[in-house]
Amino acid sequence: MSAYVPPARLASEADLNRAWVNKAAELGLVNLSALDGEDLIVVRVFAFVDQLVWPGERRSRAISRNLEPWQRQAVNAARDSARDEATKLDSVLWVTPQGAVITHSPGEHAAFVLNATADRAIFASIPLGQWIAELPHGLETIFQWPAPLPTSHMSLPNGTELQLVGFKTVPHQVTVFVAGHDAPLDAPTHGALKTHVATRHPSEHIRVIEHPVASNSSGQSLWWELYERAGNLVRRPLARRELLDEYGPQLTHLTQSQGPPVTRRKSKK
């Protein structure tokens, strides 16, 4: 789990008024003395469902009320998903007047919508996987994502500063993600990078994955695994979404300054 975060910071990181955190605590959804990233997700989902009004329903905000069963089920599903290894970037929390359902892939999302029955024809969706991936530094350690090694940087002779984030998820191997450069790395730089990492992790195989700022002709930023073959540097394309599913928020933070910012829901009262 991530480190404790004060209620005021949790509210700020969730783009919510502190009153939402207090209200969640009053309803027993979070513990103010032990808040962490998981609770941030819970509070965001709670604020969403608390303001959700179904068609034909009338509700006054001035009237104090307890959580309805469908709202509590949605909040509990969000907390369970923050602990579930099946949760991925694509995961969606579907909220209905009857309860909540989690789906983890585009195919599952389509099946949910297409197979909606008459009593489940009304629903709202929450991009739960994306919300988890948006968790800020210090709050991003959710169970299914590995913890990164201490982040470091490497300066190139031309003054470019490479951003490095390493993971040790396979015995005797360190996987290093490198970003912050305009052009693909050349063979000498790749060798120097591996030497740089090896001084900190001796006797380990170094796997390098790069994410240059430059995009391809379609405007899509690419990820490449680099390795040497017969003295030449080879690049193997990797699927960004699969990498984010595996490594989660850490890679989002690594590249968030290189692309358009993620739109965060603004809801204060």
Secondary structure in CASP SS format (residue, H / E / C, confidence):
PFRMAT SS
TARGET T0000
AUTHOR 0000-0000-0000
METHOD secondary structure of the structure
MODEL  1
M C 1.00
S C 1.00
A C 1.00
Y C 1.00
V C 1.00
P C 1.00
P H 1.00
A H 1.00
R H 1.00
L H 1.00
A H 1.00
S H 1.00
E H 1.00
A C 1.00
D C 1.00
L C 1.00
N C 1.00
R H 1.00
A H 1.00
W H 1.00
V H 1.00
N H 1.00
K H 1.00
A H 1.00
A H 1.00
E H 1.00
L C 1.00
G C 1.00
L C 1.00
V C 1.00
N C 1.00
L C 1.00
S C 1.00
A C 1.00
L C 1.00
D C 1.00
G H 1.00
E H 1.00
D H 1.00
L H 1.00
I H 1.00
V H 1.00
V H 1.00
R H 1.00
V H 1.00
F H 1.00
A H 1.00
F H 1.00
V H 1.00
D H 1.00
Q C 1.00
L C 1.00
V C 1.00
W C 1.00
P C 1.00
G C 1.00
E C 1.00
R C 1.00
R C 1.00
S C 1.00
R C 1.00
A C 1.00
I C 1.00
S C 1.00
R C 1.00
N C 1.00
L C 1.00
E C 1.00
P H 1.00
W H 1.00
Q H 1.00
R H 1.00
Q H 1.00
A H 1.00
V H 1.00
N H 1.00
A H 1.00
A H 1.00
R H 1.00
D H 1.00
S H 1.00
A C 1.00
R C 1.00
D C 1.00
E C 1.00
A C 1.00
T C 1.00
K C 1.00
L C 1.00
D C 1.00
S C 1.00
V E 1.00
L E 1.00
W E 1.00
V E 1.00
T E 1.00
P C 1.00
Q C 1.00
G E 1.00
A E 1.00
V E 1.00
I E 1.00
T E 1.00
H C 1.00
S C 1.00
P H 1.00
G H 1.00
E H 1.00
H H 1.00
A H 1.00
A H 1.00
F H 1.00
V H 1.00
L H 1.00
N C 1.00
A C 1.00
T C 1.00
A H 1.00
D H 1.00
R H 1.00
A C 1.00
I C 1.00
F C 1.00
A E 1.00
S E 1.00
I E 1.00
P C 1.00
L H 1.00
G H 1.00
Q H 1.00
W H 1.00
I H 1.00
A H 1.00
E C 1.00
L C 1.00
P C 1.00
H C 1.00
G C 1.00
L C 1.00
E C 1.00
T C 1.00
I C 1.00
F C 1.00
Q C 1.00
W C 1.00
P C 1.00
A C 1.00
P C 1.00
L C 1.00
P C 1.00
T C 1.00
S E 1.00
H E 1.00
M E 1.00
S E 1.00
L C 1.00
P C 1.00
N C 1.00
G C 1.00
T C 1.00
E E 1.00
L E 1.00
Q E 1.00
L E 1.00
V E 1.00
G E 1.00
F E 1.00
K E 1.00
T E 1.00
V E 1.00
P C 1.00
H C 1.00
Q E 1.00
V E 1.00
T E 1.00
V E 1.00
F E 1.00
V E 1.00
A E 1.00
G C 1.00
H C 1.00
D C 1.00
A C 1.00
P C 1.00
L C 1.00
D C 1.00
A H 1.00
P H 1.00
T H 1.00
H H 1.00
G H 1.00
A H 1.00
L H 1.00
K H 1.00
T H 1.00
H H 1.00
V H 1.00
A H 1.00
T H 1.00
R H 1.00
H C 1.00
P C 1.00
S C 1.00
E C 1.00
H E 1.00
I E 1.00
R E 1.00
V E 1.00
I E 1.00
E E 1.00
H E 1.00
P C 1.00
V C 1.00
A C 1.00
S E 1.00
N C 1.00
S C 1.00
S C 1.00
G C 1.00
Q C 1.00
S E 1.00
L C 1.00
W E 1.00
W E 1.00
E E 1.00
L E 1.00
Y E 1.00
E E 1.00
R E 1.00
A C 1.00
G C 1.00
N E 1.00
L E 1.00
V E 1.00
R E 1.00
R E 1.00
P E 1.00
L E 1.00
A C 1.00
R H 1.00
R H 1.00
E H 1.00
L H 1.00
L H 1.00
D H 1.00
E H 1.00
Y H 1.00
G C 1.00
P H 1.00
Q H 1.00
L H 1.00
T H 1.00
H H 1.00
L H 1.00
T H 1.00
Q C 1.00
S C 1.00
Q C 1.00
G C 1.00
P C 1.00
P C 1.00
V C 1.00
T C 1.00
R C 1.00
R C 1.00
K C 1.00
S C 1.00
K C 1.00
K C 1.00
END
